[in-house]
């Protein structure tokens, strides 16, 4: 009799796991129509950074429907939802909410037609071209699934709806509002990001640095204006700016260790009003991407040295050397905790198959999710990539007929159902595994 129990128990456990897994699969499938409708509603009604009023209300209401305690307008239009389910770890799961000020050109029947007046008073098109609409939908679906599966985990889940990610401000706003003082400090933090290159139905994981520290820099270059026909009477700031732009390219190629990753891009040059006028000043706008703090500091040093040196060589008085402003809109590098990634990878392998789990390389894009971990509490965090590319687009890309639209492209859109399905399953099972770890 004892032998029968010993040999039967593994079969019973396997049957129980399979039964529970099938039940979860059925729940997710039954929830897809609801979540798809929510996705389309969010996509058609985007709100740009710091204006996420109606979007945040939607998310707050979704959490309340399934039993979360919710606070709205936390750190701007931030949302905090708490679900306590016995003793256990506290895990933070964050989504961002803001759209981008750009016109949608997908031609989809549910494409955004929204025109927003921005903080400068200008009318701008508005679009979820970075996948935040999918982030919010999967986040909502995961909250619903975690409530459905309350018997499978114990602990506290903190669901964060964050504003202003696109300007690198929202995480700091919520932390500055006292997120970790008013609410439980998480043991772990997770998030996802839509991928414009991974097929829908797949996910991507990377350990260590996966996204870069991002900074915006303004450089005002001064000169002495003159008639375009009398350049000898000027100190031409356009020429000075051109020399600075070219010299900045040598920082990465000649000043940094070739094994250190960095990007310095001049994204904007503005100066002058007319063909035959040499202006008094030119303005440059730069983005800097790094991983290491020492690399970041060296780049700052070299930018100043290059600007000062070229201005001096042009004969400008020191009082009129370039003015360099490091803007506040920056994000720290995102570092994926190895233990969290191992757990989430194992979960995904079992859940959706190893063939649908891919290793990803670090990227130089930025994301302020890193701030939730890089506090005095030093919280392990992980962000994974959710595949979103529709099959027909991927097939055309593989055949060489088509270039995949990137994030922030007016032509980007996800495969709605497959992306939701995969995201909810992976996020939910990963959270349950972490709660029971």
One Martini backbone bead per residue (centre of mass of N, CA, C, O) as a GRO file, in nm:
protein
  437
    1UNK     BB    1   0.059   0.061  -0.022
    2UNK     BB    2   0.297   0.253   0.000
    3UNK     BB    3   0.396   0.209  -0.289
    4UNK     BB    4   0.149   0.329  -0.431
    5UNK     BB    5   0.187   0.615  -0.322
    6UNK     BB    6   0.474   0.671  -0.425
    7UNK     BB    7   0.398   0.623  -0.736
    8UNK     BB    8   0.137   0.820  -0.748
    9UNK     BB    9   0.211   1.110  -0.658
   10UNK     BB   10   0.349   1.225  -0.917
   11UNK     BB   11   0.095   1.192  -1.090
   12UNK     BB   12  -0.083   1.381  -0.924
   13UNK     BB   13   0.094   1.635  -0.955
   14UNK     BB   14   0.093   1.645  -1.261
   15UNK     BB   15  -0.213   1.662  -1.289
   16UNK     BB   16  -0.247   1.921  -1.124
   17UNK     BB   17  -0.071   2.104  -1.301
   18UNK     BB   18  -0.222   2.058  -1.568
   19UNK     BB   19  -0.497   2.149  -1.469
   20UNK     BB   20  -0.415   2.436  -1.381
   21UNK     BB   21  -0.299   2.521  -1.654
   22UNK     BB   22  -0.558   2.484  -1.820
   23UNK     BB   23  -0.726   2.682  -1.657
   24UNK     BB   24  -0.551   2.928  -1.721
   25UNK     BB   25  -0.572   2.918  -2.026
   26UNK     BB   26  -0.880   2.954  -2.029
   27UNK     BB   27  -0.887   3.228  -1.892
   28UNK     BB   28  -0.721   3.387  -2.093
   29UNK     BB   29  -0.897   3.333  -2.341
   30UNK     BB   30  -1.162   3.457  -2.213
   31UNK     BB   31  -1.010   3.756  -2.179
   32UNK     BB   32  -0.930   3.867  -2.459
   33UNK     BB   33  -1.175   4.039  -2.552
   34UNK     BB   34  -1.161   4.241  -2.321
   35UNK     BB   35  -0.861   4.333  -2.369
   36UNK     BB   36  -0.892   4.423  -2.661
   37UNK     BB   37  -1.092   4.648  -2.607
   38UNK     BB   38  -0.903   4.804  -2.420
   39UNK     BB   39  -0.676   4.854  -2.618
   40UNK     BB   40  -0.836   5.016  -2.829
   41UNK     BB   41  -0.922   5.240  -2.641
   42UNK     BB   42  -0.637   5.336  -2.568
   43UNK     BB   43  -0.531   5.381  -2.858
   44UNK     BB   44  -0.764   5.597  -2.939
   45UNK     BB   45  -0.680   5.752  -2.636
   46UNK     BB   46  -0.428   5.931  -2.616
   47UNK     BB   47  -0.167   6.049  -2.378
   48UNK     BB   48   0.056   6.259  -2.289
   49UNK     BB   49   0.282   6.373  -2.099
   50UNK     BB   50   0.114   6.482  -1.804
   51UNK     BB   51  -0.197   6.386  -1.949
   52UNK     BB   52  -0.315   6.096  -1.802
   53UNK     BB   53  -0.607   6.116  -1.684
   54UNK     BB   54  -0.794   5.898  -1.829
   55UNK     BB   55  -0.603   5.660  -1.825
   56UNK     BB   56  -0.577   5.636  -1.515
   57UNK     BB   57  -0.875   5.582  -1.465
   58UNK     BB   58  -0.895   5.318  -1.614
   59UNK     BB   59  -0.689   5.160  -1.444
   60UNK     BB   60  -0.817   5.201  -1.169
   61UNK     BB   61  -1.087   5.062  -1.241
   62UNK     BB   62  -0.971   4.784  -1.309
   63UNK     BB   63  -0.864   4.725  -1.023
   64UNK     BB   64  -1.129   4.759  -0.862
   65UNK     BB   65  -1.296   4.533  -0.998
   66UNK     BB   66  -1.075   4.305  -0.856
   67UNK     BB   67  -0.987   4.435  -0.545
   68UNK     BB   68  -0.821   4.680  -0.535
   69UNK     BB   69  -0.631   4.915  -0.385
   70UNK     BB   70  -0.665   5.269  -0.475
   71UNK     BB   71  -0.448   5.528  -0.606
   72UNK     BB   72  -0.464   5.849  -0.727
   73UNK     BB   73  -0.258   6.098  -0.814
   74UNK     BB   74   0.049   5.979  -0.797
   75UNK     BB   75   0.264   6.152  -0.919
   76UNK     BB   76   0.048   6.280  -1.067
   77UNK     BB   77  -0.111   6.025  -1.270
   78UNK     BB   78  -0.068   5.809  -1.075
   79UNK     BB   79  -0.087   5.451  -0.997
   80UNK     BB   80  -0.195   5.258  -0.699
   81UNK     BB   81  -0.201   4.903  -0.644
   82UNK     BB   82  -0.337   4.684  -0.384
   83UNK     BB   83  -0.264   4.329  -0.300
   84UNK     BB   84  -0.351   4.127  -0.036
   85UNK     BB   85  -0.219   3.766   0.025
   86UNK     BB   86  -0.074   3.742   0.273
   87UNK     BB   87   0.216   3.595   0.339
   88UNK     BB   88   0.495   3.762   0.178
   89UNK     BB   89   0.602   3.902  -0.074
   90UNK     BB   90   0.693   4.203  -0.249
   91UNK     BB   91   0.558   4.312  -0.571
   92UNK     BB   92   0.645   4.499  -0.849
   93UNK     BB   93   0.423   4.627  -1.116
   94UNK     BB   94   0.492   4.803  -1.418
   95UNK     BB   95   0.342   5.075  -1.598
   96UNK     BB   96   0.299   5.273  -1.866
   97UNK     BB   97   0.092   5.564  -2.022
   98UNK     BB   98   0.229   5.729  -2.238
   99UNK     BB   99   0.241   5.913  -2.521
  100UNK     BB  100   0.304   6.054  -2.840
  101UNK     BB  101   0.385   6.346  -3.041
  102UNK     BB  102   0.219   6.186  -3.302
  103UNK     BB  103   0.128   6.073  -3.605
  104UNK     BB  104  -0.071   5.836  -3.731
  105UNK     BB  105   0.016   5.576  -4.014
  106UNK     BB  106  -0.131   5.281  -4.030
  107UNK     BB  107  -0.454   5.263  -4.119
  108UNK     BB  108  -0.621   5.176  -3.899
  109UNK     BB  109  -0.943   5.152  -3.771
  110UNK     BB  110  -0.803   5.230  -3.465
  111UNK     BB  111  -0.676   5.485  -3.510
  112UNK     BB  112  -0.546   5.770  -3.414
  113UNK     BB  113  -0.709   6.119  -3.402
  114UNK     BB  114  -0.556   6.274  -3.200
  115UNK     BB  115  -0.543   6.614  -3.079
  116UNK     BB  116  -0.292   6.797  -2.907
  117UNK     BB  117  -0.222   7.032  -2.660
  118UNK     BB  118   0.057   7.138  -2.561
  119UNK     BB  119   0.266   7.321  -2.344
  120UNK     BB  120   0.315   7.527  -2.601
  121UNK     BB  121   0.027   7.534  -2.769
  122UNK     BB  122   0.047   7.296  -2.965
  123UNK     BB  123  -0.056   7.100  -3.223
  124UNK     BB  124  -0.072   6.739  -3.182
  125UNK     BB  125  -0.023   6.440  -3.243
  126UNK     BB  126  -0.138   6.108  -3.115
  127UNK     BB  127   0.061   5.812  -3.000
  128UNK     BB  128   0.109   5.457  -2.953
  129UNK     BB  129   0.453   5.394  -3.050
  130UNK     BB  130   0.574   5.225  -2.768
  131UNK     BB  131   0.349   5.018  -2.628
  132UNK     BB  132   0.179   5.119  -2.375
  133UNK     BB  133  -0.092   4.988  -2.444
  134UNK     BB  134   0.016   4.699  -2.403
  135UNK     BB  135   0.120   4.725  -2.121
  136UNK     BB  136  -0.157   4.792  -1.989
  137UNK     BB  137  -0.308   4.537  -2.080
  138UNK     BB  138  -0.128   4.324  -1.948
  139UNK     BB  139  -0.144   4.439  -1.664
  140UNK     BB  140  -0.449   4.397  -1.638
  141UNK     BB  141  -0.453   4.092  -1.699
  142UNK     BB  142  -0.269   4.019  -1.460
  143UNK     BB  143  -0.447   4.119  -1.233
  144UNK     BB  144  -0.683   3.929  -1.300
  145UNK     BB  145  -0.517   3.664  -1.274
  146UNK     BB  146  -0.421   3.698  -0.977
  147UNK     BB  147  -0.704   3.682  -0.863
  148UNK     BB  148  -0.786   3.406  -0.985
  149UNK     BB  149  -0.492   3.293  -0.833
  150UNK     BB  150  -0.485   3.324  -0.509
  151UNK     BB  151  -0.421   3.015  -0.430
  152UNK     BB  152  -0.104   3.031  -0.563
  153UNK     BB  153  -0.045   3.280  -0.357
  154UNK     BB  154   0.174   3.490  -0.143
  155UNK     BB  155   0.118   3.839  -0.071
  156UNK     BB  156   0.225   4.151  -0.234
  157UNK     BB  157   0.083   4.362  -0.481
  158UNK     BB  158   0.227   4.631  -0.686
  159UNK     BB  159   0.052   4.847  -0.894
  160UNK     BB  160   0.196   5.049  -1.156
  161UNK     BB  161   0.095   5.366  -1.290
  162UNK     BB  162   0.295   5.548  -1.511
  163UNK     BB  163   0.406   5.847  -1.585
  164UNK     BB  164   0.630   6.006  -1.796
  165UNK     BB  165   0.843   5.822  -1.955
  166UNK     BB  166   0.921   5.982  -2.224
  167UNK     BB  167   1.068   6.210  -2.015
  168UNK     BB  168   1.200   6.070  -1.754
  169UNK     BB  169   0.989   6.138  -1.482
  170UNK     BB  170   0.777   5.939  -1.341
  171UNK     BB  171   0.937   5.773  -1.132
  172UNK     BB  172   1.039   6.016  -0.969
  173UNK     BB  173   0.760   6.126  -0.895
  174UNK     BB  174   0.669   5.876  -0.728
  175UNK     BB  175   0.906   5.868  -0.530
  176UNK     BB  176   0.880   6.168  -0.431
  177UNK     BB  177   0.578   6.103  -0.320
  178UNK     BB  178   0.630   5.818  -0.144
  179UNK     BB  179   0.612   5.516  -0.229
  180UNK     BB  180   0.819   5.381   0.001
  181UNK     BB  181   0.657   5.513   0.247
  182UNK     BB  182   0.344   5.438   0.197
  183UNK     BB  183   0.447   5.172   0.073
  184UNK     BB  184   0.561   4.882   0.014
  185UNK     BB  185   0.862   4.747  -0.010
  186UNK     BB  186   1.002   4.579  -0.247
  187UNK     BB  187   1.171   4.284  -0.338
  188UNK     BB  188   1.055   4.325  -0.632
  189UNK     BB  189   1.082   4.415  -0.992
  190UNK     BB  190   0.861   4.445  -1.279
  191UNK     BB  191   0.864   4.437  -1.648
  192UNK     BB  192   0.772   4.551  -1.978
  193UNK     BB  193   0.853   4.546  -2.342
  194UNK     BB  194   0.796   4.622  -2.645
  195UNK     BB  195   0.876   4.458  -2.952
  196UNK     BB  196   0.976   4.534  -3.302
  197UNK     BB  197   1.142   4.228  -3.358
  198UNK     BB  198   0.962   4.033  -3.205
  199UNK     BB  199   0.754   3.795  -3.226
  200UNK     BB  200   0.461   3.706  -3.169
  201UNK     BB  201   0.483   3.470  -2.888
  202UNK     BB  202   0.741   3.604  -2.780
  203UNK     BB  203   1.043   3.632  -2.576
  204UNK     BB  204   1.290   3.845  -2.403
  205UNK     BB  205   1.625   3.800  -2.253
  206UNK     BB  206   1.842   3.982  -2.017
  207UNK     BB  207   2.143   4.040  -1.862
  208UNK     BB  208   2.192   4.308  -1.704
  209UNK     BB  209   2.247   4.531  -1.923
  210UNK     BB  210   1.970   4.663  -2.146
  211UNK     BB  211   1.978   4.974  -2.075
  212UNK     BB  212   2.043   5.308  -2.089
  213UNK     BB  213   2.181   5.588  -2.016
  214UNK     BB  214   2.009   5.905  -2.036
  215UNK     BB  215   2.080   6.219  -2.214
  216UNK     BB  216   2.035   6.575  -2.228
  217UNK     BB  217   2.188   6.829  -2.446
  218UNK     BB  218   2.272   7.174  -2.438
  219UNK     BB  219   2.416   7.397  -2.697
  220UNK     BB  220   2.544   7.726  -2.690
  221UNK     BB  221   2.659   7.914  -2.972
  222UNK     BB  222   2.873   8.172  -3.023
  223UNK     BB  223   2.907   8.500  -3.197
  224UNK     BB  224   2.958   8.711  -3.496
  225UNK     BB  225   2.779   8.892  -3.685
  226UNK     BB  226   2.702   8.911  -4.047
  227UNK     BB  227   2.750   8.942  -4.358
  228UNK     BB  228   2.772   8.701  -4.601
  229UNK     BB  229   2.989   8.892  -4.771
  230UNK     BB  230   3.150   8.936  -4.464
  231UNK     BB  231   3.311   8.698  -4.293
  232UNK     BB  232   3.563   8.863  -4.176
  233UNK     BB  233   3.349   9.013  -3.960
  234UNK     BB  234   3.327   8.735  -3.825
  235UNK     BB  235   3.203   8.477  -3.590
  236UNK     BB  236   3.109   8.172  -3.694
  237UNK     BB  237   2.875   7.956  -3.548
  238UNK     BB  238   2.843   7.745  -3.773
  239UNK     BB  239   3.134   7.661  -3.788
  240UNK     BB  240   3.171   7.595  -3.492
  241UNK     BB  241   2.947   7.379  -3.482
  242UNK     BB  242   3.070   7.191  -3.695
  243UNK     BB  243   3.331   7.132  -3.539
  244UNK     BB  244   3.195   7.014  -3.288
  245UNK     BB  245   3.041   6.783  -3.416
  246UNK     BB  246   3.292   6.636  -3.527
  247UNK     BB  247   3.452   6.612  -3.255
  248UNK     BB  248   3.242   6.442  -3.095
  249UNK     BB  249   3.303   6.173  -3.263
  250UNK     BB  250   3.586   6.115  -3.102
  251UNK     BB  251   3.512   6.014  -2.823
  252UNK     BB  252   3.437   5.717  -2.884
  253UNK     BB  253   3.683   5.650  -3.090
  254UNK     BB  254   3.937   5.799  -2.889
  255UNK     BB  255   3.856   5.805  -2.556
  256UNK     BB  256   3.740   5.523  -2.545
  257UNK     BB  257   3.696   5.219  -2.469
  258UNK     BB  258   3.607   4.980  -2.699
  259UNK     BB  259   3.437   4.813  -2.462
  260UNK     BB  260   3.269   5.070  -2.438
  261UNK     BB  261   2.950   5.192  -2.425
  262UNK     BB  262   2.843   5.454  -2.665
  263UNK     BB  263   2.645   5.761  -2.733
  264UNK     BB  264   2.665   6.045  -2.971
  265UNK     BB  265   2.395   6.266  -3.059
  266UNK     BB  266   2.299   6.497  -3.304
  267UNK     BB  267   1.956   6.610  -3.337
  268UNK     BB  268   2.016   6.937  -3.337
  269UNK     BB  269   2.021   7.232  -3.560
  270UNK     BB  270   2.011   7.587  -3.474
  271UNK     BB  271   2.036   7.861  -3.715
  272UNK     BB  272   1.931   8.128  -3.841
  273UNK     BB  273   1.730   8.317  -4.118
  274UNK     BB  274   1.933   8.365  -4.375
  275UNK     BB  275   2.139   8.339  -4.640
  276UNK     BB  276   2.296   8.650  -4.577
  277UNK     BB  277   2.329   8.561  -4.261
  278UNK     BB  278   2.532   8.583  -3.989
  279UNK     BB  279   2.500   8.469  -3.689
  280UNK     BB  280   2.524   8.470  -3.326
  281UNK     BB  281   2.378   8.175  -3.306
  282UNK     BB  282   2.383   7.823  -3.196
  283UNK     BB  283   2.188   7.517  -3.156
  284UNK     BB  284   2.230   7.220  -2.967
  285UNK     BB  285   2.118   6.869  -2.964
  286UNK     BB  286   2.170   6.598  -2.734
  287UNK     BB  287   2.249   6.248  -2.702
  288UNK     BB  288   2.327   6.025  -2.427
  289UNK     BB  289   2.483   5.688  -2.405
  290UNK     BB  290   2.516   5.472  -2.116
  291UNK     BB  291   2.645   5.264  -1.839
  292UNK     BB  292   2.890   5.398  -1.714
  293UNK     BB  293   2.992   5.644  -1.502
  294UNK     BB  294   3.283   5.696  -1.610
  295UNK     BB  295   3.191   5.746  -1.901
  296UNK     BB  296   3.001   5.978  -1.853
  297UNK     BB  297   3.213   6.173  -1.727
  298UNK     BB  298   3.404   6.182  -1.969
  299UNK     BB  299   3.208   6.303  -2.171
  300UNK     BB  300   3.158   6.566  -2.024
  301UNK     BB  301   3.451   6.663  -2.030
  302UNK     BB  302   3.493   6.657  -2.345
  303UNK     BB  303   3.274   6.853  -2.428
  304UNK     BB  304   3.395   7.099  -2.289
  305UNK     BB  305   3.677   7.093  -2.418
  306UNK     BB  306   3.584   7.120  -2.711
  307UNK     BB  307   3.421   7.381  -2.692
  308UNK     BB  308   3.643   7.563  -2.572
  309UNK     BB  309   3.868   7.513  -2.781
  310UNK     BB  310   3.716   7.610  -3.037
  311UNK     BB  311   3.637   7.890  -2.939
  312UNK     BB  312   3.926   7.990  -2.896
  313UNK     BB  313   4.021   7.939  -3.197
  314UNK     BB  314   3.800   8.164  -3.303
  315UNK     BB  315   3.830   8.424  -3.088
  316UNK     BB  316   3.673   8.397  -2.835
  317UNK     BB  317   3.567   8.503  -2.560
  318UNK     BB  318   3.522   8.342  -2.266
  319UNK     BB  319   3.230   8.467  -2.219
  320UNK     BB  320   3.158   8.315  -2.527
  321UNK     BB  321   3.145   8.042  -2.462
  322UNK     BB  322   2.990   7.769  -2.450
  323UNK     BB  323   2.670   7.659  -2.340
  324UNK     BB  324   2.618   7.396  -2.103
  325UNK     BB  325   2.324   7.174  -2.072
  326UNK     BB  326   2.207   6.949  -1.835
  327UNK     BB  327   1.935   6.786  -1.834
  328UNK     BB  328   1.689   6.636  -1.628
  329UNK     BB  329   1.620   6.437  -1.862
  330UNK     BB  330   1.683   6.128  -1.716
  331UNK     BB  331   1.828   5.788  -1.718
  332UNK     BB  332   1.905   5.506  -1.592
  333UNK     BB  333   2.033   5.213  -1.609
  334UNK     BB  334   1.928   4.892  -1.695
  335UNK     BB  335   1.923   4.618  -1.453
  336UNK     BB  336   1.928   4.272  -1.467
  337UNK     BB  337   1.856   4.031  -1.261
  338UNK     BB  338   1.965   3.710  -1.270
  339UNK     BB  339   1.757   3.559  -1.096
  340UNK     BB  340   1.501   3.667  -1.231
  341UNK     BB  341   1.569   3.574  -1.520
  342UNK     BB  342   1.585   3.274  -1.462
  343UNK     BB  343   1.295   3.239  -1.367
  344UNK     BB  344   1.150   3.364  -1.620
  345UNK     BB  345   1.274   3.170  -1.824
  346UNK     BB  346   1.172   2.902  -1.708
  347UNK     BB  347   0.876   2.971  -1.725
  348UNK     BB  348   0.869   3.021  -2.035
  349UNK     BB  349   0.967   2.748  -2.132
  350UNK     BB  350   0.719   2.594  -2.008
  351UNK     BB  351   0.481   2.771  -2.127
  352UNK     BB  352   0.592   2.844  -2.454
  353UNK     BB  353   0.868   2.752  -2.514
  354UNK     BB  354   1.196   2.765  -2.608
  355UNK     BB  355   1.140   2.871  -2.907
  356UNK     BB  356   1.000   3.147  -2.754
  357UNK     BB  357   1.293   3.204  -2.628
  358UNK     BB  358   1.507   3.487  -2.622
  359UNK     BB  359   1.808   3.634  -2.667
  360UNK     BB  360   1.927   3.959  -2.568
  361UNK     BB  361   2.060   4.255  -2.636
  362UNK     BB  362   2.175   4.536  -2.568
  363UNK     BB  363   2.054   4.874  -2.543
  364UNK     BB  364   2.040   5.244  -2.606
  365UNK     BB  365   1.796   5.269  -2.477
  366UNK     BB  366   1.546   5.413  -2.255
  367UNK     BB  367   1.439   5.369  -1.894
  368UNK     BB  368   1.283   5.454  -1.576
  369UNK     BB  369   1.255   5.179  -1.422
  370UNK     BB  370   1.533   5.179  -1.271
  371UNK     BB  371   1.451   5.359  -1.021
  372UNK     BB  372   1.311   5.131  -0.844
  373UNK     BB  373   1.609   5.002  -0.780
  374UNK     BB  374   1.796   5.283  -0.754
  375UNK     BB  375   1.793   5.281  -0.439
  376UNK     BB  376   1.859   5.242  -0.108
  377UNK     BB  377   1.721   4.948  -0.128
  378UNK     BB  378   1.816   4.777  -0.362
  379UNK     BB  379   1.623   4.652  -0.601
  380UNK     BB  380   1.538   4.390  -0.773
  381UNK     BB  381   1.524   4.388  -1.135
  382UNK     BB  382   1.299   4.330  -1.433
  383UNK     BB  383   1.304   4.329  -1.796
  384UNK     BB  384   1.102   4.237  -2.067
  385UNK     BB  385   1.044   4.117  -2.394
  386UNK     BB  386   0.765   4.168  -2.606
  387UNK     BB  387   0.632   4.023  -2.858
  388UNK     BB  388   0.456   4.199  -3.161
  389UNK     BB  389   0.498   4.087  -3.439
  390UNK     BB  390   0.343   4.026  -3.706
  391UNK     BB  391   0.356   3.770  -3.926
  392UNK     BB  392   0.339   3.927  -4.197
  393UNK     BB  393   0.576   4.113  -4.129
  394UNK     BB  394   0.793   3.902  -4.075
  395UNK     BB  395   0.783   3.761  -4.350
  396UNK     BB  396   0.866   4.013  -4.515
  397UNK     BB  397   1.133   4.058  -4.373
  398UNK     BB  398   1.268   3.780  -4.429
  399UNK     BB  399   1.234   3.824  -4.754
  400UNK     BB  400   1.324   4.144  -4.799
  401UNK     BB  401   1.056   4.350  -4.838
  402UNK     BB  402   1.098   4.465  -4.530
  403UNK     BB  403   1.085   4.715  -4.279
  404UNK     BB  404   1.072   4.738  -3.959
  405UNK     BB  405   0.910   4.909  -3.735
  406UNK     BB  406   0.980   5.111  -3.495
  407UNK     BB  407   0.987   5.258  -3.231
  408UNK     BB  408   0.833   5.568  -3.293
  409UNK     BB  409   0.664   5.485  -3.524
  410UNK     BB  410   0.382   5.558  -3.726
  411UNK     BB  411   0.378   5.222  -3.817
  412UNK     BB  412   0.336   5.097  -3.547
  413UNK     BB  413   0.220   4.757  -3.457
  414UNK     BB  414   0.049   4.502  -3.303
  415UNK     BB  415  -0.033   4.188  -3.207
  416UNK     BB  416  -0.277   4.171  -3.002
  417UNK     BB  417  -0.350   3.879  -2.904
  418UNK     BB  418  -0.065   3.749  -2.884
  419UNK     BB  419   0.054   3.958  -2.692
  420UNK     BB  420  -0.141   3.928  -2.461
  421UNK     BB  421  -0.121   3.629  -2.409
  422UNK     BB  422   0.183   3.618  -2.347
  423UNK     BB  423   0.204   3.840  -2.129
  424UNK     BB  424   0.006   3.725  -1.919
  425UNK     BB  425   0.139   3.451  -1.879
  426UNK     BB  426   0.430   3.539  -1.805
  427UNK     BB  427   0.368   3.742  -1.578
  428UNK     BB  428   0.200   3.561  -1.393
  429UNK     BB  429   0.395   3.318  -1.357
  430UNK     BB  430   0.630   3.486  -1.252
  431UNK     BB  431   0.497   3.597  -1.000
  432UNK     BB  432   0.424   3.325  -0.869
  433UNK     BB  433   0.713   3.222  -0.853
  434UNK     BB  434   0.821   3.458  -0.676
  435UNK     BB  435   0.626   3.416  -0.437
  436UNK     BB  436   0.738   3.095  -0.414
  437UNK     BB  437   1.066   3.126  -0.378
   0.00000   0.00000   0.00000
